[in-house]
Amino acid sequence: MTSLLLSVTDLLFPRLCAGCGNRLAATEQTLCAACNLHLPRTNLWLTPADNVMARCFWGHFPIDRAAAYVHYGQQNLSSHLVADMKYYGNDKLCEQVGTLMAREMAASGFFEGMDVIVPVPLAKERQRQRGYNQSLSMARGVAAVTRLSIADHAVERRTFVRSQTHLTPEERRINVQDAFAPCTSTWYRKADDVAGRHVLLIDDIMTTGATLTACAEALMQCRPSAVSILTFGLTSNS
């Protein structure tokens, strides 16, 4: 009955691949088999404690493990997905991508021992413009697979000077200096949810790691037992 209902639904409202736009088969989710095959996976979750991404954070804060799902490039499939997630209002895709990568990465034990997810927060103005926080939406997809809780107000973004997109590594570091802080709201103390717990910090893309480092340093003030990092994409500048 469920299969029949899905077939009828697909006939009336066909599901399309987020990569190529072709119709998805009944067994496919988010991406068709061809696009899924061509995703430039990093496989960093197979060696999460010591890889090119984790090393970027050594000496900045104690990191337990780190991984990105795909290599991000301007002309590859991952850039098309990120553009849809960040700039074209595709909130649903963010959550689907979170689910997609969590299902694959869970098999390696990447999420074992983690307790709570903290998505990197957007500045309030940015969130009003976009209508959602893509990192929070991705976190919901990851949580649907891992059953981890989400503490989306543990850290807040206090300042937003300008986008990181076209800045040099040093400019990126300065741009986010003191941008994040533990939530101090007297009516909503989500910061308490991460004390003594292993936190997974989630963002969409890592370039130099400046934003993630600044956010993690603020998060450390909440006294988590460990901090790990997960992003959808990793640029070649990382």
FENVENQUI-V380382 format. One record per residue. N is the residue number from 1. RES is the residue in three letters. SS is DSSP state (H for helix, E for strand, C for the rest). PHI is phi in radians with two decimals (* if undefined). Layout:
n: [N N]
res: [RES RES]
ss: [SS SS]
phi: [PHI PHI]
This chain:
n: [1 2 3 4 5 6 7 8 9 10 11 12 13 14 15 16 17 18 19 20 21 22 23 24 25 26 27 28 29 30 31 32 33 34 35 36 37 38 39 40 41 42 43 44 45 46 47 48 49 50 51 52 53 54 55 56 57 58 59 60 61 62 63 64 65 66 67 68 69 70 71 72 73 74 75 76 77 78 79 80 81 82 83 84 85 86 87 88 89 90 91 92 93 94 95 96 97 98 99 100 101 102 103 104 105 106 107 108 109 110 111 112 113 114 115 116 117 118 119 120 121 122 123 124 125 126 127 128 129 130 131 132 133 134 135 136 137 138 139 140 141 142 143 144 145 146 147 148 149 150 151 152 153 154 155 156 157 158 159 160 161 162 163 164 165 166 167 168 169 170 171 172 173 174 175 176 177 178 179 180 181 182 183 184 185 186 187 188 189 190 191 192 193 194 195 196 197 198 199 200 201 202 203 204 205 206 207 208 209 210 211 212 213 214 215 216 217 218 219 220 221 222 223 224 225 226 227 228 229 230 231 232 233 234 235 236 237 238]
res: [MET THR SER LEU LEU LEU SER VAL THR ASP LEU LEU PHE PRO ARG LEU CYS ALA GLY CYS GLY ASN ARG LEU ALA ALA THR GLU GLN THR LEU CYS ALA ALA CYS ASN LEU HIS LEU PRO ARG THR ASN LEU TRP LEU THR PRO ALA ASP ASN VAL MET ALA ARG CYS PHE TRP GLY HIS PHE PRO ILE ASP ARG ALA ALA ALA TYR VAL HIS TYR GLY GLN GLN ASN LEU SER SER HIS LEU VAL ALA ASP MET LYS TYR TYR GLY ASN ASP LYS LEU CYS GLU GLN VAL GLY THR LEU MET ALA ARG GLU MET ALA ALA SER GLY PHE PHE GLU GLY MET ASP VAL ILE VAL PRO VAL PRO LEU ALA LYS GLU ARG GLN ARG GLN ARG GLY TYR ASN GLN SER LEU SER MET ALA ARG GLY VAL ALA ALA VAL THR ARG LEU SER ILE ALA ASP HIS ALA VAL GLU ARG ARG THR PHE VAL ARG SER GLN THR HIS LEU THR PRO GLU GLU ARG ARG ILE ASN VAL GLN ASP ALA PHE ALA PRO CYS THR SER THR TRP TYR ARG LYS ALA ASP ASP VAL ALA GLY ARG HIS VAL LEU LEU ILE ASP ASP ILE MET THR THR GLY ALA THR LEU THR ALA CYS ALA GLU ALA LEU MET GLN CYS ARG PRO SER ALA VAL SER ILE LEU THR PHE GLY LEU THR SER ASN SER]
ss: [C H H H H H H H H H H H C C C E C C C C C C E C C C C C C C C C H H H H H C C C E C C H H H H C C C C H H H H C C C C C C C C C C E E E E E E E C C C C H H H H H H H H H H H C C C H H H H H H H H H H H H H H H H C C C C C C C C C E E E E C C C C H H H H H H H C C C H H H H H H H H H H H H H C C E E C C C C E E E C C C C C C C C C C C H H H H H H H C C C C E E E C C C C C C C H H H H C C C C E E E E E E E E E C C C H H H H H H H H H H H C C C C C E E E E E E E E E E C C C]
phi: [* -1.10 -1.10 -1.14 -1.10 -1.10 -1.11 -1.16 -1.08 -1.14 -1.23 -1.41 -2.28 -1.04 -1.47 -1.99 -1.13 -1.23 -1.59 -1.85 1.49 -1.33 -1.19 -1.44 -1.30 -1.04 -1.59 -1.69 -2.25 1.23 -2.12 -1.27 -1.05 -1.14 -1.17 -1.05 -1.12 -1.64 -1.09 -1.38 -1.12 -1.55 1.07 -1.16 -1.22 -1.39 -2.32 -1.25 -1.47 -2.54 -2.58 -1.06 -1.39 -1.05 -1.13 -1.10 -1.78 -1.05 1.55 -1.72 -2.80 -1.21 -1.91 -1.50 -2.74 -2.65 -2.81 -2.06 -1.36 -2.33 -1.37 -1.74 -2.39 -1.13 -2.02 -1.93 -1.04 -1.10 -1.19 -1.13 -1.15 -1.13 -1.05 -1.13 -1.23 -1.69 -2.01 -2.09 1.21 -1.58 -1.07 -1.08 -1.11 -0.97 -1.17 -1.12 -1.13 -1.04 -1.14 -1.01 -1.30 -1.14 -1.06 -1.31 -1.32 -1.08 -1.10 -1.52 1.49 -1.00 -1.59 -1.08 1.48 -1.42 -2.04 -2.64 -1.81 -2.10 -1.36 -1.10 -1.35 -1.60 -1.14 -1.00 -1.13 -1.08 -1.19 -1.11 -1.15 -1.45 1.59 -2.90 -1.85 -1.06 -1.21 -1.16 -1.12 -1.08 -1.05 -1.11 -1.16 -1.12 -1.12 -1.10 -1.58 -1.56 1.15 -1.32 -1.38 -2.10 -1.95 -1.43 -2.08 -1.13 -2.20 -2.16 -1.62 -1.55 -2.32 -2.50 -1.53 -2.82 -1.12 -1.41 -0.92 -1.91 -1.66 -1.29 -0.95 -1.18 -1.12 -1.10 -1.09 -1.18 -1.11 -1.89 -1.09 1.09 -1.34 -2.03 -2.71 -1.04 -1.10 -1.98 -1.04 -1.35 -1.81 -2.55 -1.72 -1.16 -1.00 -1.15 -1.26 -1.89 -1.07 1.27 -2.12 -1.46 -1.77 -1.81 -1.58 -2.06 -2.48 -1.40 -2.30 -1.99 -1.89 -1.81 1.57 -1.11 -1.13 -1.13 -1.12 -1.09 -1.20 -1.13 -1.12 -1.18 -1.11 -1.07 -1.19 -1.51 1.09 -1.24 -1.35 -2.83 -2.27 -2.15 -2.28 -2.38 -2.27 -1.27 -2.11 -2.31 -1.43 -1.26 -1.43 -1.25]
